[in-house]
Amino acid sequence: QGHIATLSVWVLMTYLFRAFPAVPYLYFSGPLGSGKTRAMEALAQLSWRPLIASSLTGPTLFRGRHATGGAFFLDEAERMREDSPEIAELRSMLLAGYKRGGTAKRLEPVRDTYRMVSFDVYGPTVLACIKGLPAALSSRCITLRMMRAPKGEPRTKTSIDDNPEERQDIVDGLHCWALEHGYAAATCDVDSHGLANRDAELWMPLLRIASHTGDAGLVELLAKHANETVDASAEDKAPDADPVFL
C-alpha cells in the first residue's frame, strides 16, 4: 500500500513539479524479473511528457529534458556506476537535476565564435537497475524495492495498454487537476512527519499533494511509508568505500 500511495502521488507531482524547489527521483531496485521495467512503463504512460531511454549520452539528456521538460525514465541504470567520462557527465546532470535551477552549461557555436548556453535539467526522474546506484545518486531517490512473484501466485492479466481511451481519459484528468488544484497542492501545509534534511526535502512534494486531498489516512500512510523507506535505504546511501574499510 505504501508503494502504491507513493507512486500515485508521484505521478500527480510530475504535472506540477516546477512549483517545488526539489523533486524526488524514484529508484526501482530488485532482481531480474521483478517487474521494474513494467512498473516504469506504467508510470510513463501516466506521467507528464515522459522521455524513456535505456541508453543515452549527456547531450541526449540535457537537450531532451530542456526541450520536453517532463518526466525522465532510465532503465538499466547500472551504467551510472561506471567511471568513464561520458557516464561521469551524465551522472553530474542527474545529481544536479533534482533541484530547481539545475542546469548543464555548454558552449554552442554561433557563426565564427561560441556562446555559453544553459540547458535546464531539472525534473522528475525514474531509474531502475539490479546492481544499485552510486551513493550520491541514491541519496536523491525514493527507493522502491521490487521482488519476484512467488511461484504459483496468480498474476493479473490486465494492462494499461489494453484500453488506450481510458488511459487518455486519466491523463486528461491529471492535466485538469494540475490546472485547477496545482498551486493549492504545492503550497498545502503539512503536519509533522518525522523526516529531516534531504529526506524531508524529497518527500515534501508528495506529502503536500497528499495533504491537499484532505485524506488523513493517505497522509498517515505516506508519512509512515516515508520513514520506513528512509530507514531501509540507509544502506544504499552509505559511502561506496565502506565495504573496503569493513
Long-range contacts (C-beta under 8 A, 24 or more apart in sequence): 1-221, 1-225, 2-221, 2-222, 2-224, 2-225, 2-228, 2-229, 3-144, 3-225, 5-210, 5-218, 5-221, 5-222, 5-225, 6-142, 6-144, 6-206, 6-222, 6-225, 6-229, 7-39, 7-43, 7-144, 9-206, 9-209, 9-210, 9-222, 10-43, 10-124, 10-142, 10-206, 11-43, 11-46, 11-47, 11-174, 12-174, 12-177, 12-178, 12-185, 12-209, 13-124, 13-205, 13-206, 13-209, 14-47, 14-48, 14-70, 14-71, 14-124, 15-48, 15-174, 15-175, 15-177, 15-178, 15-182, 16-178, 16-182, 16-185, 16-186, 17-48, 17-123, 17-124, 17-205, 18-100, 18-122, 19-182, 19-183, 19-186, 19-187, 20-100, 20-186, 20-204, 20-205, 20-208, 21-99, 21-100, 21-201, 22-98, 22-99, 22-100, 22-201, 22-202, 22-204, 22-205, 23-98, 23-122, 23-123, 23-124, 23-202, 23-205, 24-98, 24-124, 24-140, 24-141, 24-142, 24-202, 24-203, 24-205, 24-206, 25-94, 25-98, 25-124, 25-125, 25-126, 25-127, 25-137, 25-140, 25-141, 25-142, 26-124, 26-125, 26-126, 26-127, 26-141, 26-142, 26-144, 27-126, 27-127, 27-128, 27-133, 27-138, 27-141, 27-142, 27-143, 27-144, 28-126, 28-127, 28-128, 28-129, 28-144, 28-146, 29-128, 29-129, 29-130, 29-132, 29-143, 29-144, 29-145, 29-146, 29-236, 30-130, 30-145, 30-146, 30-147, 30-148, 31-130, 31-146, 31-147, 31-148, 32-130, 33-148, 34-146, 34-147, 34-148, 35-146, 35-149, 36-75, 36-128, 36-129, 36-146, 37-75, 37-128, 39-128, 39-144, 39-146, 40-73, 40-75, 40-126, 40-128, 42-160, 43-71, 43-73, 43-126, 44-71, 44-73, 44-126, 45-160, 45-161, 45-167, 45-171, 46-160, 46-167, 46-170, 46-171, 46-174, 47-71, 47-124, 48-174, 48-178, 55-79, 56-90, 57-86, 57-90, 58-86, 58-89, 58-90, 58-93, 58-104, 61-90, 61-93, 61-94, 61-104, 61-121, 62-93, 62-104, 62-106, 62-119, 62-121, 63-119, 65-97, 65-119, 65-120, 65-121, 65-122, 65-123, 66-119, 66-120, 66-121, 69-120, 69-123, 70-123, 71-123, 71-124, 71-125, 71-126, 72-123, 72-124, 72-125, 72-126, 73-125, 73-126, 74-125, 74-126, 74-127, 74-128, 75-128, 75-129, 76-128, 76-129, 77-127, 77-128, 77-129, 77-133, 78-129, 78-130, 78-131, 78-132, 80-127, 80-129, 80-133, 80-134, 80-137, 81-131, 81-132, 81-133, 81-134, 91-134, 91-137, 93-121, 94-121, 94-125, 94-137, 94-140, 95-136, 95-137, 95-140, 96-121, 97-121, 97-122, 97-123, 97-125, 98-122, 98-125, 98-140, 98-202, 132-236, 133-236, 134-240, 135-236, 135-237, 135-238, 135-239, 135-240, 138-233, 138-236, 138-237, 139-198, 139-237, 140-198, 140-202, 141-202, 141-233, 142-202, 142-203, 142-229, 143-229, 143-232, 143-233, 143-236, 145-232, 181-212, 184-212, 185-209, 185-212, 188-212, 190-219, 191-219, 193-223, 193-226, 193-227, 194-223, 194-227, 195-223, 195-226, 195-227, 195-230, 199-226, 199-230
